[in-house]
Amino acid sequence: MKGYAPVALLLAVCCAQDALAQQDGGPLNGTQMRGRQLLAQSCGVCHLPTVMGGKTYGPPLHKGSTAGSDELMRAFILNGSARMPGFKHYFQPADVDAIIAYVRTVSAPAAAAENR
């Protein structure tokens, strides 16, 4: 049974990387990479699918989220909503900016793009 743990860990890391590797263009800058890390650690449990094509508890995040408004996304992150806790006592302002910078690089899922 112990032999399967490293394989499971490797698969989990690879799947998470695939879920996070949805940016449009070239490589991420340092701020965007920090945002990707923070999103995976703190937001991924609700906003990233655990398997490709899987459902998420919260809406999938992409550049069109919050109608493209950085200020609205900032308000959601800091203050939360009826279904989401606020993170104003957890994230520093630079952390929130980094998350927003990363989310703005993520392409909309195919289903979301079709519904526009």
C-alpha positions in Angstrom: 0.0 0.0 0.0 2.9 2.4 0.7 4.1 2.1 -2.9 0.9 3.7 -4.1 1.2 6.9 -2.0 4.0 8.5 -4.2 2.1 7.6 -7.4 -1.2 9.1 -6.0 0.7 12.2 -4.9 2.3 12.6 -8.4 -1.1 12.2 -10.1 -2.6 14.8 -7.8 0.2 17.3 -8.5 0.0 16.7 -12.3 -3.8 17.1 -12.3 -3.6 20.3 -10.3 -0.9 21.6 -12.7 -3.2 20.9 -15.7 -6.1 22.6 -14.1 -3.9 25.7 -13.4 -2.2 25.7 -16.7 -5.0 27.4 -18.6 -3.5 30.8 -19.3 -3.8 32.2 -22.8 -0.4 33.3 -23.9 3.2 33.2 -22.8 4.7 32.5 -19.5 3.4 34.0 -16.3 5.2 36.8 -14.6 6.2 36.6 -10.9 3.0 38.2 -9.7 0.8 35.9 -11.7 2.8 32.9 -10.5 2.3 33.9 -6.9 -1.4 34.4 -7.7 -1.6 30.9 -9.2 0.0 29.5 -6.0 -2.3 31.3 -3.7 -5.4 30.4 -5.7 -4.4 26.7 -5.7 -3.7 26.7 -1.9 -6.6 28.8 -0.7 -9.3 28.9 -3.4 -8.7 25.7 -5.3 -10.8 23.5 -2.9 -13.9 25.3 -4.2 -12.9 26.8 -7.5 -10.8 24.2 -9.2 -12.1 20.8 -10.4 -10.5 17.8 -8.7 -10.7 15.9 -12.0 -10.7 17.3 -15.5 -14.2 18.3 -16.5 -15.4 17.8 -12.9 -17.9 20.1 -11.1 -16.7 22.7 -8.6 -18.5 24.0 -5.5 -17.8 27.6 -6.5 -17.8 29.0 -10.1 -14.7 28.3 -12.2 -12.5 31.4 -12.2 -11.3 32.9 -15.5 -10.6 36.3 -17.1 -14.4 36.9 -17.6 -15.2 36.3 -13.9 -16.9 39.2 -12.1 -17.6 40.6 -15.6 -13.9 41.4 -15.9 -14.0 43.8 -13.0 -11.0 43.7 -10.8 -12.6 45.8 -8.2 -15.6 43.5 -8.0 -13.4 40.4 -7.8 -11.4 42.2 -5.0 -14.6 42.8 -3.1 -15.6 39.1 -3.4 -12.2 37.9 -2.2 -12.0 40.3 0.7 -15.7 40.3 1.9 -17.0 37.0 0.6 -20.6 36.3 -0.3 -23.4 34.1 1.0 -21.6 31.0 -0.1 -18.0 32.1 0.2 -16.0 33.3 3.3 -14.2 36.6 3.1 -10.4 36.6 3.2 -9.7 40.2 4.3 -8.0 38.9 7.5 -6.1 36.3 5.6 -4.7 37.8 2.4 -2.5 40.9 2.2 -3.5 43.5 -0.5 -0.6 42.3 -2.7 -1.9 38.7 -2.4 -5.3 39.7 -3.6 -3.7 41.6 -6.5 -1.7 38.6 -7.4 -4.7 36.3 -7.4 -6.6 38.7 -9.7 -3.6 39.1 -12.0 -3.4 35.3 -12.4 -7.2 34.8 -12.9 -7.1 37.4 -15.7 -4.7 35.1 -17.6 -7.1 32.1 -17.4 -9.2 31.4 -20.5 -12.9 30.9 -20.0 -14.0 27.3 -20.0 -15.6 26.2 -23.3 -19.1 26.0 -21.9 -18.8 29.5 -20.4 -17.5 30.9 -23.7 -20.4 29.3 -25.6 -23.0 30.9 -23.2 -21.8 34.5 -23.9 
